[in-house]
Amino acid sequence: MTMPGWSRWCEPIPPPKLWPCAVGYSSGSPPQINPRMCRWRPRWIVSVIRSADGVSAILRTASPACKMRRARVGRGAFPPSERVDVLSIATKKPATYHCPATRWSLDDLVAALPQHRLRPMSRSSLWRILEEADLKPHRSVYWLNSHDPDFEAKAHDICQLYVQALRFYQQGRVVICADEKTGMQILQRAYPTQPVQPGKPEKREHEYIRHGVRALLASFVVPTGQLVWNLGQTRTSADWAAHLMHVVQQLPAMQRYDWVVDNLNTHWSLAVCRLVAHWCHVPYRPQALQRGVQRRAFLSDPTHQHVFHFTPKHGSWLNQVELWFSVLARRFLKRGDFASAHDFETRLGDYMEIYNTHHAHPYRWTYTGQPLVRATPFSQTRRQRRQGRAWFSPRPQRFERALYPPRPYKRSAG
């Protein structure tokens, strides 16, 4: 309804401060937005309605520019072939595309696209493609390959000992994991440590006073979780043989002892062979034990009372005592502040006694020695397990998530 005496005509009022991105105001068209000059737009168009009597009214109407969202690149903007080419570039070395960097960045990938004859893509588009494929070229972890041809057989043998350790112990057979932790530094902080406070962590002094190092020879009894140890300044073959003798004296008499050790030369020295020959009442012939292969074969003889099981090359992680060494480093060594070597030895002895009395427990071993096999294709990555299954597709429907639950790993059949 039009009020009498009013003649409508619109005249935009200039704002107090001009927007550098809004140019070309007119009475019938919204302001033109220059997206290169700013990232926000004016929200309102102010109009004035004047009457013949000189009375004016001010109206504000929402500008179409404020209803415009930021342009998004649709999923069909880049076909799957171009996305695969981007992933192919990201999985290769930067030197392949004449990039001097040793790892990819988004800027380097943008510069490498023309060499692959691809359309230019923005950094955000590349990031979305890599994120959908759960590909992180900027990340890297260490990896150690085992070149032992008998890795699977040795790993399976050791894992079977762990799985049946409790039953063996009830039958008079004990499984022991032995190793040494060398180079434990005895450090004293130059200034006192500031205790933890609300909102503030504990503060340790960076400078320290070094009081030497110690070597810990430890044996982990698999069925009970008990620790038997020797602490000294060296870890020679004589020290290792003395430690084995100490372990046997501390444990109850058993019909058989299974030792899990790594391939360090002190673990299969002549001193160890002499000790095992004495325990097992077998002749000791040093002439037949000149080589390491011969000594390891002698110690691994299943007919002996003491049988040594050597972990595969680069497979010392199969030794359960390594798990306990990690506990020792985190609970005792990492924040240690020791006034002297005697203080270190005393406190370490107290920690070991308390651990054996109150905290010792067997570890639940879940690895069976069989290689892990992926049960799903490449598309079932960590991101797809969290947000969807399909590769380069939106989030799946509810029935898809219900019928295809994520299964990251499974054991090989047979």
HELIX and SHEET records of a PDB file:
HELIX    1   1 PRO A   64  LYS A   67  1                                   4    
HELIX    2   2 PRO A   80  ALA A   90  1                                  11    
HELIX    3   3 PRO A   94  TYR A   97  5                                   4    
HELIX    4   4 LEU A  106  ALA A  112  1                                   7    
HELIX    5   5 LEU A  113  HIS A  116  5                                   4    
HELIX    6   6 ARG A  123  GLU A  132  1                                  10    
HELIX    7   7 PHE A  151  VAL A  163  1                                  13    
HELIX    8   8 ALA A  165  GLN A  170  1                                   6    
HELIX    9   9 SER A  237  GLN A  250  1                                  14    
HELIX   10  10 ASN A  265  TRP A  268  5                                   4    
HELIX   11  11 LEU A  270  CYS A  280  1                                  11    
HELIX   12  12 PRO A  286  LEU A  289  5                                   4    
HELIX   13  13 GLY A  292  LEU A  299  1                                   8    
HELIX   14  14 SER A  316  LEU A  318  5                                   3    
HELIX   15  15 VAL A  321  LEU A  328  1                                   8    
HELIX   16  16 ALA A  329  LEU A  333  3                                   5    
HELIX   17  17 ALA A  341  ILE A  354  1                                  14    
HELIX   18  18 TYR A  355  HIS A  359  3                                   5    
HELIX   19  19 ARG A  382  GLN A  387  1                                   6    
HELIX   20  20 ARG A  398  LEU A  403  1                                   6    
SHEET    1   A 2 ALA A  22  VAL A  23  0                                        
SHEET    2   A 2 GLN A  32  ILE A  33 -1                                        
SHEET    1   B 2 TRP A  44  ARG A  50  0                                        
SHEET    2   B 2 SER A  56  ALA A  62 -1                                        
SHEET    1   C 5 LEU A 227  GLY A 232  0                                        
SHEET    2   C 5 TYR A 208  VAL A 221 -1                                        
SHEET    3   C 5 ARG A 173  ARG A 189 -1                                        
SHEET    4   C 5 ARG A 256  VAL A 261  1                                        
SHEET    5   C 5 HIS A 306  PHE A 310  1                                        
SHEET    1   D 2 LEU A 372  ARG A 374  0                                        
SHEET    2   D 2 TYR A 409  ARG A 411 -1                                        
END                                                                             
